[in-house]
Structures are given as C-alpha cells and as structure tokens.
Amino acid sequence: MIRTISESHLPALGDIRALGLGDVVYVDAGVHHNDYWGRYVEALAAAISKGASVTTVDVSTMPVVNR
C-alpha cells in the first residue's frame, strides 16, 4: 500500500502503524509543523520496524492519480 502524509491529509495513526513489508509512506517535507507530529513519528517507527519504507518528498510536485 502507498500512503501519503501531508498537511491536507493526515491518515489515521493506526493505519500507519499497521503498515509493513512492501508498503511505502511518502511524508511531505512541511508536515513536521503539525501539532501531532510526534505521534506520527511513533507510528512511522512502528511501520519501519515491520519493513515499511518511508520517504520525505515535496508533495506539491507529485503527480495526482484519479481513480
């Protein structure tokens, strides 16, 4: 699964914690200013410990795919 964390999209912490091997999380470079950032760091650490990949990106430059 691919998830994105940005100022306009903050997925449920449990959804992030549940990620594991083969999953990818793109974190917007500016999201660390959020009041809940510490909780997201903990959730990302749990996902990384199970094999998820986390990458910091500039979300505004990512293409949007509509389904």
mmCIF file of the N, C-alpha and C atoms, coordinates in Angstrom:
data_MODEL
# 
_entry.id   MODEL 
# 
loop_
_atom_site.group_PDB 
_atom_site.id 
_atom_site.type_symbol 
_atom_site.label_atom_id 
_atom_site.label_alt_id 
_atom_site.label_comp_id 
_atom_site.label_asym_id 
_atom_site.label_entity_id 
_atom_site.label_seq_id 
_atom_site.pdbx_PDB_ins_code 
_atom_site.Cartn_x 
_atom_site.Cartn_y 
_atom_site.Cartn_z 
_atom_site.occupancy 
_atom_site.B_iso_or_equiv 
_atom_site.pdbx_formal_charge 
_atom_site.auth_seq_id 
_atom_site.auth_comp_id 
_atom_site.auth_asym_id 
_atom_site.auth_atom_id 
_atom_site.pdbx_PDB_model_num 
ATOM 1   N N  . MET A 1 1  ? 0.836   -1.170 0.000   1.00 0.00 ? 1  MET A N  1 
ATOM 2   C CA . MET A 1 1  ? 0.000   0.000  0.000   1.00 0.00 ? 1  MET A CA 1 
ATOM 3   C C  . MET A 1 1  ? 0.888   1.243  0.000   1.00 0.00 ? 1  MET A C  1 
ATOM 4   N N  . ILE A 1 2  ? 0.431   2.267  -0.644  1.00 0.00 ? 2  ILE A N  1 
ATOM 5   C CA . ILE A 1 2  ? 1.135   3.550  -0.665  1.00 0.00 ? 2  ILE A CA 1 
ATOM 6   C C  . ILE A 1 2  ? 0.280   4.553  0.098   1.00 0.00 ? 2  ILE A C  1 
ATOM 7   N N  . ARG A 1 3  ? 0.871   5.213  1.084   1.00 0.00 ? 3  ARG A N  1 
ATOM 8   C CA . ARG A 1 3  ? 0.177   6.228  1.863   1.00 0.00 ? 3  ARG A CA 1 
ATOM 9   C C  . ARG A 1 3  ? 0.940   7.538  1.783   1.00 0.00 ? 3  ARG A C  1 
ATOM 10  N N  . THR A 1 4  ? 0.232   8.647  1.902   1.00 0.00 ? 4  THR A N  1 
ATOM 11  C CA . THR A 1 4  ? 0.841   9.965  1.903   1.00 0.00 ? 4  THR A CA 1 
ATOM 12  C C  . THR A 1 4  ? 0.424   10.699 3.177   1.00 0.00 ? 4  THR A C  1 
ATOM 13  N N  . ILE A 1 5  ? 1.389   11.354 3.814   1.00 0.00 ? 5  ILE A N  1 
ATOM 14  C CA . ILE A 1 5  ? 1.112   12.185 4.976   1.00 0.00 ? 5  ILE A CA 1 
ATOM 15  C C  . ILE A 1 5  ? 1.471   13.616 4.584   1.00 0.00 ? 5  ILE A C  1 
ATOM 16  N N  . SER A 1 6  ? 0.484   14.505 4.654   1.00 0.00 ? 6  SER A N  1 
ATOM 17  C CA . SER A 1 6  ? 0.714   15.910 4.329   1.00 0.00 ? 6  SER A CA 1 
ATOM 18  C C  . SER A 1 6  ? -0.174  16.763 5.233   1.00 0.00 ? 6  SER A C  1 
ATOM 19  N N  . GLU A 1 7  ? -0.017  18.063 5.155   1.00 0.00 ? 7  GLU A N  1 
ATOM 20  C CA . GLU A 1 7  ? -0.839  18.963 5.968   1.00 0.00 ? 7  GLU A CA 1 
ATOM 21  C C  . GLU A 1 7  ? -2.322  18.785 5.655   1.00 0.00 ? 7  GLU A C  1 
ATOM 22  N N  . SER A 1 8  ? -2.642  18.503 4.393   1.00 0.00 ? 8  SER A N  1 
ATOM 23  C CA . SER A 1 8  ? -4.042  18.364 3.999   1.00 0.00 ? 8  SER A CA 1 
ATOM 24  C C  . SER A 1 8  ? -4.551  16.933 4.120   1.00 0.00 ? 8  SER A C  1 
ATOM 25  N N  . HIS A 1 9  ? -3.663  15.978 4.374   1.00 0.00 ? 9  HIS A N  1 
ATOM 26  C CA . HIS A 1 9  ? -4.088  14.581 4.502   1.00 0.00 ? 9  HIS A CA 1 
ATOM 27  C C  . HIS A 1 9  ? -3.285  13.889 5.600   1.00 0.00 ? 9  HIS A C  1 
ATOM 28  N N  . LEU A 1 10 ? -3.926  13.721 6.741   1.00 0.00 ? 10 LEU A N  1 
ATOM 29  C CA . LEU A 1 10 ? -3.297  13.033 7.872   1.00 0.00 ? 10 LEU A CA 1 
ATOM 30  C C  . LEU A 1 10 ? -4.067  11.737 8.117   1.00 0.00 ? 10 LEU A C  1 
ATOM 31  N N  . PRO A 1 11 ? -3.555  10.609 7.627   1.00 0.00 ? 11 PRO A N  1 
ATOM 32  C CA . PRO A 1 11 ? -4.259  9.341  7.819   1.00 0.00 ? 11 PRO A CA 1 
ATOM 33  C C  . PRO A 1 11 ? -4.302  8.943  9.288   1.00 0.00 ? 11 PRO A C  1 
ATOM 34  N N  . ALA A 1 12 ? -5.181  8.022  9.610   1.00 0.00 ? 12 ALA A N  1 
ATOM 35  C CA . ALA A 1 12 ? -5.290  7.542  10.989  1.00 0.00 ? 12 ALA A CA 1 
ATOM 36  C C  . ALA A 1 12 ? -3.965  6.928  11.435  1.00 0.00 ? 12 ALA A C  1 
ATOM 37  N N  . LEU A 1 13 ? -3.583  7.201  12.683  1.00 0.00 ? 13 LEU A N  1 
ATOM 38  C CA . LEU A 1 13 ? -2.325  6.679  13.211  1.00 0.00 ? 13 LEU A CA 1 
ATOM 39  C C  . LEU A 1 13 ? -2.290  5.154  13.172  1.00 0.00 ? 13 LEU A C  1 
ATOM 40  N N  . GLY A 1 14 ? -3.405  4.509  13.445  1.00 0.00 ? 14 GLY A N  1 
ATOM 41  C CA . GLY A 1 14 ? -3.470  3.060  13.391  1.00 0.00 ? 14 GLY A CA 1 
ATOM 42  C C  . GLY A 1 14 ? -3.209  2.508  12.003  1.00 0.00 ? 14 GLY A C  1 
ATOM 43  N N  . ASP A 1 15 ? -3.657  3.248  10.987  1.00 0.00 ? 15 ASP A N  1 
ATOM 44  C CA . ASP A 1 15 ? -3.400  2.830  9.603   1.00 0.00 ? 15 ASP A CA 1 
ATOM 45  C C  . ASP A 1 15 ? -1.911  2.865  9.299   1.00 0.00 ? 15 ASP A C  1 
ATOM 46  N N  . ILE A 1 16 ? -1.214  3.875  9.825   1.00 0.00 ? 16 ILE A N  1 
ATOM 47  C CA . ILE A 1 16 ? 0.227   3.972  9.611   1.00 0.00 ? 16 ILE A CA 1 
ATOM 48  C C  . ILE A 1 16 ? 0.947   2.866  10.378  1.00 0.00 ? 16 ILE A C  1 
ATOM 49  N N  . ARG A 1 17 ? 0.570   2.656  11.635  1.00 0.00 ? 17 ARG A N  1 
ATOM 50  C CA . ARG A 1 17 ? 1.200   1.610  12.454  1.00 0.00 ? 17 ARG A CA 1 
ATOM 51  C C  . ARG A 1 17 ? 1.035   0.223  11.840  1.00 0.00 ? 17 ARG A C  1 
ATOM 52  N N  . ALA A 1 18 ? -0.054  -0.010 11.122  1.00 0.00 ? 18 ALA A N  1 
ATOM 53  C CA . ALA A 1 18 ? -0.353  -1.329 10.551  1.00 0.00 ? 18 ALA A CA 1 
ATOM 54  C C  . ALA A 1 18 ? 0.468   -1.643 9.301   1.00 0.00 ? 18 ALA A C  1 
ATOM 55  N N  . LEU A 1 19 ? 1.130   -0.648 8.736   1.00 0.00 ? 19 LEU A N  1 
ATOM 56  C CA . LEU A 1 19 ? 1.908   -0.871 7.514   1.00 0.00 ? 19 LEU A CA 1 
ATOM 57  C C  . LEU A 1 19 ? 3.128   -1.731 7.810   1.00 0.00 ? 19 LEU A C  1 
ATOM 58  N N  . GLY A 1 20 ? 3.612   -2.413 6.765   1.00 0.00 ? 20 GLY A N  1 
ATOM 59  C CA . GLY A 1 20 ? 4.773   -3.281 6.939   1.00 0.00 ? 20 GLY A CA 1 
ATOM 60  C C  . GLY A 1 20 ? 5.499   -3.511 5.632   1.00 0.00 ? 20 GLY A C  1 
ATOM 61  N N  . LEU A 1 21 ? 6.087   -4.674 5.506   1.00 0.00 ? 21 LEU A N  1 
ATOM 62  C CA . LEU A 1 21 ? 6.916   -5.023 4.359   1.00 0.00 ? 21 LEU A CA 1 
ATOM 63  C C  . LEU A 1 21 ? 6.182   -4.780 3.040   1.00 0.00 ? 21 LEU A C  1 
ATOM 64  N N  . GLY A 1 22 ? 6.814   -4.023 2.165   1.00 0.00 ? 22 GLY A N  1 
ATOM 65  C CA . GLY A 1 22 ? 6.249   -3.727 0.858   1.00 0.00 ? 22 GLY A CA 1 
ATOM 66  C C  . GLY A 1 22 ? 5.421   -2.461 0.805   1.00 0.00 ? 22 GLY A C  1 
ATOM 67  N N  . ASP A 1 23 ? 5.111   -1.880 1.945   1.00 0.00 ? 23 ASP A N  1 
ATOM 68  C CA . ASP A 1 23 ? 4.329   -0.645 1.981   1.00 0.00 ? 23 ASP A CA 1 
ATOM 69  C C  . ASP A 1 23 ? 5.257   0.562  1.922   1.00 0.00 ? 23 ASP A C  1 
ATOM 70  N N  . VAL A 1 24 ? 4.737   1.667  1.376   1.00 0.00 ? 24 VAL A N  1 
ATOM 71  C CA . VAL A 1 24 ? 5.523   2.892  1.213   1.00 0.00 ? 24 VAL A CA 1 
ATOM 72  C C  . VAL A 1 24 ? 4.723   4.066  1.780   1.00 0.00 ? 24 VAL A C  1 
ATOM 73  N N  . VAL A 1 25 ? 5.405   4.921  2.530   1.00 0.00 ? 25 VAL A N  1 
ATOM 74  C CA . VAL A 1 25 ? 4.794   6.142  3.046   1.00 0.00 ? 25 VAL A CA 1 
ATOM 75  C C  . VAL A 1 25 ? 5.597   7.324  2.522   1.00 0.00 ? 25 VAL A C  1 
ATOM 76  N N  . TYR A 1 26 ? 4.910   8.245  1.855   1.00 0.00 ? 26 TYR A N  1 
ATOM 77  C CA . TYR A 1 26 ? 5.526   9.497  1.415   1.00 0.00 ? 26 TYR A CA 1 
ATOM 78  C C  . TYR A 1 26 ? 5.125   10.574 2.414   1.00 0.00 ? 26 TYR A C  1 
ATOM 79  N N  . VAL A 1 27 ? 6.102   11.222 3.025   1.00 0.00 ? 27 VAL A N  1 
ATOM 80  C CA . VAL A 1 27 ? 5.853   12.253 4.032   1.00 0.00 ? 27 VAL A CA 1 
ATOM 81  C C  . VAL A 1 27 ? 6.222   13.604 3.437   1.00 0.00 ? 27 VAL A C  1 
ATOM 82  N N  . ASP A 1 28 ? 5.245   14.515 3.408   1.00 0.00 ? 28 ASP A N  1 
ATOM 83  C CA . ASP A 1 28 ? 5.501   15.865 2.909   1.00 0.00 ? 28 ASP A CA 1 
ATOM 84  C C  . ASP A 1 28 ? 6.518   16.547 3.813   1.00 0.00 ? 28 ASP A C  1 
ATOM 85  N N  . ALA A 1 29 ? 7.479   17.209 3.199   1.00 0.00 ? 29 ALA A N  1 
ATOM 86  C CA . ALA A 1 29 ? 8.578   17.834 3.941   1.00 0.00 ? 29 ALA A CA 1 
ATOM 87  C C  . ALA A 1 29 ? 8.089   18.875 4.946   1.00 0.00 ? 29 ALA A C  1 
ATOM 88  N N  . GLY A 1 30 ? 6.923   19.472 4.746   1.00 0.00 ? 30 GLY A N  1 
ATOM 89  C CA . GLY A 1 30 ? 6.436   20.508 5.648   1.00 0.00 ? 30 GLY A CA 1 
ATOM 90  C C  . GLY A 1 30 ? 5.512   20.031 6.745   1.00 0.00 ? 30 GLY A C  1 
ATOM 91  N N  . VAL A 1 31 ? 5.209   18.754 6.793   1.00 0.00 ? 31 VAL A N  1 
ATOM 92  C CA . VAL A 1 31 ? 4.207   18.262 7.736   1.00 0.00 ? 31 VAL A CA 1 
ATOM 93  C C  . VAL A 1 31 ? 4.707   18.238 9.181   1.00 0.00 ? 31 VAL A C  1 
ATOM 94  N N  . HIS A 1 32 ? 5.996   18.320 9.404   1.00 0.00 ? 32 HIS A N  1 
ATOM 95  C CA . HIS A 1 32 ? 6.522   18.255 10.773  1.00 0.00 ? 32 HIS A CA 1 
ATOM 96  C C  . HIS A 1 32 ? 6.121   19.448 11.634  1.00 0.00 ? 32 HIS A C  1 
ATOM 97  N N  . HIS A 1 33 ? 5.480   20.440 11.054  1.00 0.00 ? 33 HIS A N  1 
ATOM 98  C CA . HIS A 1 33 ? 5.000   21.591 11.818  1.00 0.00 ? 33 HIS A CA 1 
ATOM 99  C C  . HIS A 1 33 ? 3.656   21.306 12.480  1.00 0.00 ? 33 HIS A C  1 
ATOM 100 N N  . ASN A 1 34 ? 3.070   20.153 12.182  1.00 0.00 ? 34 ASN A N  1 
ATOM 101 C CA . ASN A 1 34 ? 1.786   19.765 12.738  1.00 0.00 ? 34 ASN A CA 1 
ATOM 102 C C  . ASN A 1 34 ? 1.915   19.482 14.232  1.00 0.00 ? 34 ASN A C  1 
ATOM 103 N N  . ASP A 1 35 ? 0.883   19.824 15.001  1.00 0.00 ? 35 ASP A N  1 
ATOM 104 C CA . ASP A 1 35 ? 0.895   19.605 16.454  1.00 0.00 ? 35 ASP A CA 1 
ATOM 105 C C  . ASP A 1 35 ? 1.004   18.126 16.820  1.00 0.00 ? 35 ASP A C  1 
ATOM 106 N N  . TYR A 1 36 ? 0.562   17.250 15.940  1.00 0.00 ? 36 TYR A N  1 
ATOM 107 C CA . TYR A 1 36 ? 0.562   15.811 16.221  1.00 0.00 ? 36 TYR A CA 1 
ATOM 108 C C  . TYR A 1 36 ? 1.774   15.095 15.644  1.00 0.00 ? 36 TYR A C  1 
ATOM 109 N N  . TRP A 1 37 ? 2.768   15.825 15.193  1.00 0.00 ? 37 TRP A N  1 
ATOM 110 C CA . TRP A 1 37 ? 3.904   15.218 14.504  1.00 0.00 ? 37 TRP A CA 1 
ATOM 111 C C  . TRP A 1 37 ? 4.589   14.135 15.338  1.00 0.00 ? 37 TRP A C  1 
ATOM 112 N N  . GLY A 1 38 ? 4.739   14.344 16.631  1.00 0.00 ? 38 GLY A N  1 
ATOM 113 C CA . GLY A 1 38 ? 5.379   13.346 17.490  1.00 0.00 ? 38 GLY A CA 1 
ATOM 114 C C  . GLY A 1 38 ? 4.667   12.004 17.458  1.00 0.00 ? 38 GLY A C  1 
ATOM 115 N N  . ARG A 1 39 ? 3.350   12.024 17.400  1.00 0.00 ? 39 ARG A N  1 
ATOM 116 C CA . ARG A 1 39 ? 2.577   10.786 17.326  1.00 0.00 ? 39 ARG A CA 1 
ATOM 117 C C  . ARG A 1 39 ? 2.774   10.110 15.970  1.00 0.00 ? 39 ARG A C  1 
ATOM 118 N N  . TYR A 1 40 ? 2.916   10.908 14.917  1.00 0.00 ? 40 TYR A N  1 
ATOM 119 C CA . TYR A 1 40 ? 3.167   10.321 13.595  1.00 0.00 ? 40 TYR A CA 1 
ATOM 120 C C  . TYR A 1 40 ? 4.563   9.717  13.513  1.00 0.00 ? 40 TYR A C  1 
ATOM 121 N N  . VAL A 1 41 ? 5.533   10.342 14.166  1.00 0.00 ? 41 VAL A N  1 
ATOM 122 C CA . VAL A 1 41 ? 6.887   9.775  14.198  1.00 0.00 ? 41 VAL A CA 1 
ATOM 123 C C  . VAL A 1 41 ? 6.851   8.395  14.844  1.00 0.00 ? 41 VAL A C  1 
ATOM 124 N N  . GLU A 1 42 ? 6.120   8.257  15.945  1.00 0.00 ? 42 GLU A N  1 
ATOM 125 C CA . GLU A 1 42 ? 5.999   6.963  16.614  1.00 0.00 ? 42 GLU A CA 1 
ATOM 126 C C  . GLU A 1 42 ? 5.327   5.935  15.701  1.00 0.00 ? 42 GLU A C  1 
ATOM 127 N N  . ALA A 1 43 ? 4.270   6.334  15.006  1.00 0.00 ? 43 ALA A N  1 
ATOM 128 C CA . ALA A 1 43 ? 3.568   5.421  14.104  1.00 0.00 ? 43 ALA A CA 1 
ATOM 129 C C  . ALA A 1 43 ? 4.465   5.025  12.929  1.00 0.00 ? 43 ALA A C  1 
ATOM 130 N N  . LEU A 1 44 ? 5.231   5.978  12.408  1.00 0.00 ? 44 LEU A N  1 
ATOM 131 C CA . LEU A 1 44 ? 6.159   5.670  11.311  1.00 0.00 ? 44 LEU A CA 1 
ATOM 132 C C  . LEU A 1 44 ? 7.250   4.712  11.771  1.00 0.00 ? 44 LEU A C  1 
ATOM 133 N N  . ALA A 1 45 ? 7.740   4.894  13.005  1.00 0.00 ? 45 ALA A N  1 
ATOM 134 C CA . ALA A 1 45 ? 8.763   3.993  13.538  1.00 0.00 ? 45 ALA A CA 1 
ATOM 135 C C  . ALA A 1 45 ? 8.223   2.566  13.629  1.00 0.00 ? 45 ALA A C  1 
ATOM 136 N N  . ALA A 1 46 ? 6.960   2.420  14.045  1.00 0.00 ? 46 ALA A N  1 
ATOM 137 C CA . ALA A 1 46 ? 6.350   1.087  14.114  1.00 0.00 ? 46 ALA A CA 1 
ATOM 138 C C  . ALA A 1 46 ? 6.263   0.467  12.719  1.00 0.00 ? 46 ALA A C  1 
ATOM 139 N N  . ALA A 1 47 ? 5.878   1.264  11.726  1.00 0.00 ? 47 ALA A N  1 
ATOM 140 C CA . ALA A 1 47 ? 5.777   0.762  10.349  1.00 0.00 ? 47 ALA A CA 1 
ATOM 141 C C  . ALA A 1 47 ? 7.149   0.385  9.804   1.00 0.00 ? 47 ALA A C  1 
ATOM 142 N N  . ILE A 1 48 ? 8.145   1.212  10.079  1.00 0.00 ? 48 ILE A N  1 
ATOM 143 C CA . ILE A 1 48 ? 9.511   0.922  9.617   1.00 0.00 ? 48 ILE A CA 1 
ATOM 144 C C  . ILE A 1 48 ? 10.027  -0.360 10.252  1.00 0.00 ? 48 ILE A C  1 
ATOM 145 N N  . SER A 1 49 ? 9.712   -0.574 11.531  1.00 0.00 ? 49 SER A N  1 
ATOM 146 C CA . SER A 1 49 ? 10.188  -1.778 12.214  1.00 0.00 ? 49 SER A CA 1 
ATOM 147 C C  . SER A 1 49 ? 9.606   -3.049 11.609  1.00 0.00 ? 49 SER A C  1 
ATOM 148 N N  . LYS A 1 50 ? 8.490   -2.905 10.882  1.00 0.00 ? 50 LYS A N  1 
ATOM 149 C CA . LYS A 1 50 ? 7.874   -4.059 10.226  1.00 0.00 ? 50 LYS A CA 1 
ATOM 150 C C  . LYS A 1 50 ? 8.194   -4.111 8.734   1.00 0.00 ? 50 LYS A C  1 
ATOM 151 N N  . GLY A 1 51 ? 9.088   -3.217 8.270   1.00 0.00 ? 51 GLY A N  1 
ATOM 152 C CA . GLY A 1 51 ? 9.557   -3.294 6.894   1.00 0.00 ? 51 GLY A CA 1 
ATOM 153 C C  . GLY A 1 51 ? 9.037   -2.251 5.932   1.00 0.00 ? 51 GLY A C  1 
ATOM 154 N N  . ALA A 1 52 ? 8.211   -1.323 6.395   1.00 0.00 ? 52 ALA A N  1 
ATOM 155 C CA . ALA A 1 52 ? 7.702   -0.279 5.506   1.00 0.00 ? 52 ALA A CA 1 
ATOM 156 C C  . ALA A 1 52 ? 8.822   0.699  5.142   1.00 0.00 ? 52 ALA A C  1 
ATOM 157 N N  . SER A 1 53 ? 8.691   1.309  3.984   1.00 0.00 ? 53 SER A N  1 
ATOM 158 C CA . SER A 1 53 ? 9.642   2.312  3.516   1.00 0.00 ? 53 SER A CA 1 
ATOM 159 C C  . SER A 1 53 ? 9.019   3.689  3.698   1.00 0.00 ? 53 SER A C  1 
ATOM 160 N N  . VAL A 1 54 ? 9.789   4.628  4.264   1.00 0.00 ? 54 VAL A N  1 
ATOM 161 C CA . VAL A 1 54 ? 9.307   5.991  4.476   1.00 0.00 ? 54 VAL A CA 1 
ATOM 162 C C  . VAL A 1 54 ? 10.246  6.952  3.770   1.00 0.00 ? 54 VAL A C  1 
ATOM 163 N N  . THR A 1 55 ? 9.666   7.835  2.955   1.00 0.00 ? 55 THR A N  1 
ATOM 164 C CA . THR A 1 55 ? 10.452  8.781  2.176   1.00 0.00 ? 55 THR A CA 1 
ATOM 165 C C  . THR A 1 55 ? 9.875   10.180 2.335   1.00 0.00 ? 55 THR A C  1 
ATOM 166 N N  . THR A 1 56 ? 10.736  11.171 2.547   1.00 0.00 ? 56 THR A N  1 
ATOM 167 C CA . THR A 1 56 ? 10.306  12.562 2.607   1.00 0.00 ? 56 THR A CA 1 
ATOM 168 C C  . THR A 1 56 ? 10.317  13.137 1.199   1.00 0.00 ? 56 THR A C  1 
ATOM 169 N N  . VAL A 1 57 ? 9.217   13.797 0.825   1.00 0.00 ? 57 VAL A N  1 
ATOM 170 C CA . VAL A 1 57 ? 9.074   14.362 -0.516  1.00 0.00 ? 57 VAL A CA 1 
ATOM 171 C C  . VAL A 1 57 ? 8.407   15.725 -0.429  1.00 0.00 ? 57 VAL A C  1 
ATOM 172 N N  . ASP A 1 58 ? 8.451   16.446 -1.539  1.00 0.00 ? 58 ASP A N  1 
ATOM 173 C CA . ASP A 1 58 ? 7.667   17.664 -1.679  1.00 0.00 ? 58 ASP A CA 1 
ATOM 174 C C  . ASP A 1 58 ? 6.380   17.246 -2.381  1.00 0.00 ? 58 ASP A C  1 
ATOM 175 N N  . VAL A 1 59 ? 5.318   17.041 -1.600  1.00 0.00 ? 59 VAL A N  1 
ATOM 176 C CA . VAL A 1 59 ? 4.068   16.501 -2.139  1.00 0.00 ? 59 VAL A CA 1 
ATOM 177 C C  . VAL A 1 59 ? 3.501   17.377 -3.244  1.00 0.00 ? 59 VAL A C  1 
ATOM 178 N N  . SER A 1 60 ? 3.743   18.668 -3.204  1.00 0.00 ? 60 SER A N  1 
ATOM 179 C CA . SER A 1 60 ? 3.177   19.557 -4.225  1.00 0.00 ? 60 SER A CA 1 
ATOM 180 C C  . SER A 1 60 ? 3.713   19.253 -5.620  1.00 0.00 ? 60 SER A C  1 
ATOM 181 N N  . THR A 1 61 ? 4.841   18.542 -5.714  1.00 0.00 ? 61 THR A N  1 
ATOM 182 C CA . THR A 1 61 ? 5.395   18.216 -7.023  1.00 0.00 ? 61 THR A CA 1 
ATOM 183 C C  . THR A 1 61 ? 5.019   16.808 -7.491  1.00 0.00 ? 61 THR A C  1 
ATOM 184 N N  . MET A 1 62 ? 4.311   16.055 -6.660  1.00 0.00 ? 62 MET A N  1 
ATOM 185 C CA . MET A 1 62 ? 3.936   14.687 -7.026  1.00 0.00 ? 62 MET A CA 1 
ATOM 186 C C  . MET A 1 62 ? 2.718   14.702 -7.938  1.00 0.00 ? 62 MET A C  1 
ATOM 187 N N  . PRO A 1 63 ? 2.694   13.817 -8.930  1.00 0.00 ? 63 PRO A N  1 
ATOM 188 C CA . PRO A 1 63 ? 1.525   13.743 -9.813  1.00 0.00 ? 63 PRO A CA 1 
ATOM 189 C C  . PRO A 1 63 ? 0.315   13.198 -9.068  1.00 0.00 ? 63 PRO A C  1 
ATOM 190 N N  . VAL A 1 64 ? -0.870  13.619 -9.462  1.00 0.00 ? 64 VAL A N  1 
ATOM 191 C CA . VAL A 1 64 ? -2.106  13.154 -8.848  1.00 0.00 ? 64 VAL A CA 1 
ATOM 192 C C  . VAL A 1 64 ? -2.752  12.142 -9.789  1.00 0.00 ? 64 VAL A C  1 
ATOM 193 N N  . VAL A 1 65 ? -3.134  11.003 -9.213  1.00 0.00 ? 65 VAL A N  1 
ATOM 194 C CA . VAL A 1 65 ? -3.793  9.962  -9.994  1.00 0.00 ? 65 VAL A CA 1 
ATOM 195 C C  . VAL A 1 65 ? -5.238  9.875  -9.530  1.00 0.00 ? 65 VAL A C  1 
ATOM 196 N N  . ASN A 1 66 ? -6.166  10.081 -10.436 1.00 0.00 ? 66 ASN A N  1 
ATOM 197 C CA . ASN A 1 66 ? -7.580  9.980  -10.110 1.00 0.00 ? 66 ASN A CA 1 
ATOM 198 C C  . ASN A 1 66 ? -8.094  8.610  -10.523 1.00 0.00 ? 66 ASN A C  1 
ATOM 199 N N  . ARG A 1 67 ? -8.832  7.990  -9.635  1.00 0.00 ? 67 ARG A N  1 
ATOM 200 C CA . ARG A 1 67 ? -9.412  6.672  -9.943  1.00 0.00 ? 67 ARG A CA 1 
ATOM 201 C C  . ARG A 1 67 ? -10.887 6.791  -10.135 1.00 0.00 ? 67 ARG A C  1 
# 
